[in-house]
Amino acid sequence: MLSEQEIEFKNLLTKEEFMSLTDFFHIEPKHFQSQINYYFDTPDQYFKNNHMGFRLRVLEDRNELTLKSPVKKHVMNEQTIFVTDEQRDLIINQAIFPSIAFIDELIASKSLSCFGSIETNRAQLKLEEGILFLDHSSYSHTEDYEVEYESKDVEKGQKFFYELLKKHQIPLRSTDKKIARLVKAMNSLKG
């Protein structure tokens, strides 16, 4: 199991801003990798109510089950285990999970079900003391573009991220996490 604190800054982009950043950083279509995140919760929305997220991320070469818990602004505790393709298929098709200590402790005997998924084409590159991600995501009849910066230090990361946006004349936008954007999009379809 991997356990780490993730310090991240994110901003939604227009398609034009996204294309401008990919051009600036010389990112080509071959640099993007596809991933699908499947999000799970209990019937009483335990994770949502506790500002947490539990997902299965399916990549070409691996499958990751991750629990994200808030620590403070811009900082999340992330616990991840890798699962086999067979376990992945059981999770997606039947919501059958392997025993995971950090999940079993939280939800005891409650069941989990998938409430939605997001497909993302992601490019990443190492910059300064962090990693820059450019994401094009599709979910619930919606698509969006996002820039994200992960850093080891809140102050340095925020300074770098804000300077990057300013340099490229991109306004700072209040940006929810992907899981929150998915829920909003799904709720707008119901409304």
Buried (B, 14 or more C-beta within 10 A) or exposed (E): EEEEEBBBBBBBBEEEBBBBBBEEEEBEEEBBEEBBBBBBBBEEEBBBEEEBBBBBBBEEEEBBBBBBBEEEEBEBBBBBBEBEEEBBEBBBEEEEBEEBEBBEEBBEEEEBEBBBBBBBBBBBEEEBEBBBBBBBBBBBEBEBBBBBBBBEEBEBBBBBBBEBBEEEEBEEEEBEBBBEBBBEBBEEEEE
